[in-house]
Amino acid sequence: FTELIPVSIVIQFQLFRSFKFLVFFAIIYFANYLFSEPNTATGITRKLMVALLIAAPYLNESGSVIVGFTLLLLTALLGSGILEKISFNRYRYLLPGQIALLVLLGIYGSMNKVPFSINNGQDKSWLAAQQWAKENTPVDAIFIVPPYLEGFRVESERTLYGEWKDGTQMFFNPEFGTEWMRRMKNVGYIPGEKLQDTYTELTNMEFEQLADELADKFSGIFIVTPHGKSLPEYEEVYSNIRFNIYRMNSVSPTEVAQTGTL
């Protein structure tokens, strides 16, 4: 009923994305199932069936999942039938077989260049601007960034005035939502207009109003603009093919000594 009456405590007690945490427990139980199930009489067949249900969508890059699944299923059924007819101690080969399977999967993945990386997947120019901010600004600096973009905090490790995606947190705190909307309006949000356009149309006077609001709380105030949005009144301290960074105020010698950066 929160769609009709947004009672905060009701929304706050919903797990939302916290359910993803339960996936880790599911993985543990599922791994145990795959390991222990072959120890039963019909376990090998069940294990193959379950593994196929999971693996089939990922083993056919052409998009013909049904064809790939069918071939895998027929192969698994044939293999399990042969295993049921042959009388030998299959448990003796269980662990070596599982290790061999993992090795083969690793080889298959490397040969097919399966995309997997722990690196940040953001735009390279956006990441470069973040890295510059981390290495060249005080830790208590604040950045006014294009609100329609996201993730500047990740690599810069700096405070932002706000971005559009921050609004997802207002489900848990109406006061936060009110403040977030106020900030979005300050950086260009106009109902019915594209935020990308309205941000680039902000005037120096509007940026100065933001600076007045932030001056007592942060040692450095910086503006990130998309390439083409020039702010000649301020010092340009960084630029790449897509973004510019301007400094709105200077950093005191004390702060420079503390941070070792300008």
Disulfide bonds with the S-S distance in Angstrom:
none
